[in-house]
Amino acid sequence: MKHALVVFESMFGNTEKIAEAVADGLRTAMTVDVVEVGSAPAVLGADVELLVVGGPTHAFGLSRPSTRADAGKQGADAKRASGTGLREWVDQVSAGAARPAVAAFDTKVRRPRLPGSAARAALHRLRRAGFPARTSAQNFYVGGTPGPLVEGELDRARQWGARCAAQ
Ligand SMILES: Cc1cc2nc3c(=O)[nH]c(=O)nc-3n(C[C@H](O)[C@H](O)[C@H](O)COP(=O)(O)O)c2cc1C
């Protein structure tokens, strides 16, 4: 069976819940590992055929050390707020000669509707590094900075995961 790796960053736990739901959807057609970005491998295993990355949108894009510190001041998990983020991880990840396809998602507030997307930024960086995109960047919505997820988003994430696995 084909194998997928889901790497997520999450300050308040919302993106983590979406990552688990995406993984459930992927499992309709693949085996899946889900890892927090601080524990993600620097070099992808040869068995990984699809890499899915997800993180919270901070300041219109991928988080930075300063925005994660800001999240920490707003009650986010202290270890994650002072740890590494998806921006740093995607910029250093490498794979063998056959790079896996990639897909990316993010979370962001529904209102106000702000421009920018961590998923789009992550996908752009991975494509520039030679990873082919499987599908376009996908947004999932929270009601406010600490959450919660907007109703229906976990179902939407499962469906998106299943579509990514089937493509
Ligand atoms: C410092 C900071 C900056 C943020 N900037 C944005 C933004 O530009 N656009 C947006 O839609 N949401 C923004 N948010 C809200 C986050 O997207 C939200 O906290 C995140 O989706 C929650 O996911 P998590 O629980 O996985 O961290 C920001 C949050 C923080 C803490």
The ligand as an SDF file (V2000), in Angstrom:
LIG
                    3D

 31 33  0  0  0  0  0  0  0  0999 V2000
    0.5950   35.8600   15.6750 C   0  0  0  0  0  0  0  0  0  0  0  0
   -0.6160   35.3880   14.9210 C   0  0  0  0  0  0  0  0  0  0  0  0
   -0.8670   35.8850   13.6430 C   0  0  0  0  0  0  0  0  0  0  0  0
   -2.0030   35.4590   12.9470 C   0  0  0  0  0  0  0  0  0  0  0  0
   -2.2190   35.9440   11.6780 N   0  0  0  0  0  0  0  0  0  0  0  0
   -3.2970   35.4850   10.9630 C   0  0  0  0  0  0  0  0  0  0  0  0
   -3.5080   35.9210    9.6170 C   0  0  0  0  0  0  0  0  0  0  0  0
   -2.7390   36.6750    9.0360 O   0  0  0  0  0  0  0  0  0  0  0  0
   -4.6100   35.4440    8.9600 N   0  0  0  0  0  0  0  0  0  0  0  0
   -5.4940   34.5930    9.5470 C   0  0  0  0  0  0  0  0  0  0  0  0
   -6.4690   34.2160    8.8910 O   0  0  0  0  0  0  0  0  0  0  0  0
   -5.3110   34.1470   10.8250 N   0  0  0  0  0  0  0  0  0  0  0  0
   -4.2340   34.5730   11.5390 C   0  0  0  0  0  0  0  0  0  0  0  0
   -4.0240   34.1220   12.8140 N   0  0  0  0  0  0  0  0  0  0  0  0
   -4.9520   33.1320   13.3850 C   0  0  0  0  0  0  0  0  0  0  0  0
   -4.3750   31.7340   13.2070 C   0  0  0  0  0  0  0  0  0  0  0  0
   -4.4950   31.3280   11.8760 O   0  0  0  0  0  0  0  0  0  0  0  0
   -5.0610   30.7580   14.1710 C   0  0  0  0  0  0  0  0  0  0  0  0
   -4.5900   31.0730   15.4580 O   0  0  0  0  0  0  0  0  0  0  0  0
   -4.7380   29.3220   13.8100 C   0  0  0  0  0  0  0  0  0  0  0  0
   -5.4500   28.9300   12.6570 O   0  0  0  0  0  0  0  0  0  0  0  0
   -5.0670   28.3620   14.9230 C   0  0  0  0  0  0  0  0  0  0  0  0
   -4.4580   27.1290   14.6150 O   0  0  0  0  0  0  0  0  0  0  0  0
   -3.5920   26.3280   15.6770 P   0  0  0  0  0  0  0  0  0  0  0  0
   -4.5060   26.0460   16.8380 O   0  0  0  0  0  0  0  0  0  0  0  0
   -3.2110   25.0760   15.0010 O   0  0  0  0  0  0  0  0  0  0  0  0
   -2.4210   27.1720   16.0600 O   0  0  0  0  0  0  0  0  0  0  0  0
   -2.9000   34.5210   13.5300 C   0  0  0  0  0  0  0  0  0  0  0  0
   -2.6220   34.0260   14.8020 C   0  0  0  0  0  0  0  0  0  0  0  0
   -1.4940   34.4320   15.5090 C   0  0  0  0  0  0  0  0  0  0  0  0
   -1.2160   33.8660   16.8690 C   0  0  0  0  0  0  0  0  0  0  0  0
  1  2  1  0
  2  3  1  0
  2 30  2  0
  3  4  2  0
  4  5  1  0
  4 28  1  0
  5  6  2  0
  6  7  1  0
  6 13  1  0
  7  8  2  0
  7  9  1  0
  9 10  1  0
 10 11  2  0
 10 12  1  0
 12 13  2  0
 13 14  1  0
 14 15  1  0
 14 28  1  0
 15 16  1  0
 16 17  1  0
 16 18  1  0
 18 19  1  0
 18 20  1  0
 20 21  1  0
 20 22  1  0
 22 23  1  0
 23 24  1  0
 24 25  2  0
 24 26  1  0
 24 27  1  0
 28 29  2  0
 29 30  1  0
 30 31  1  0
M  END
$$$$
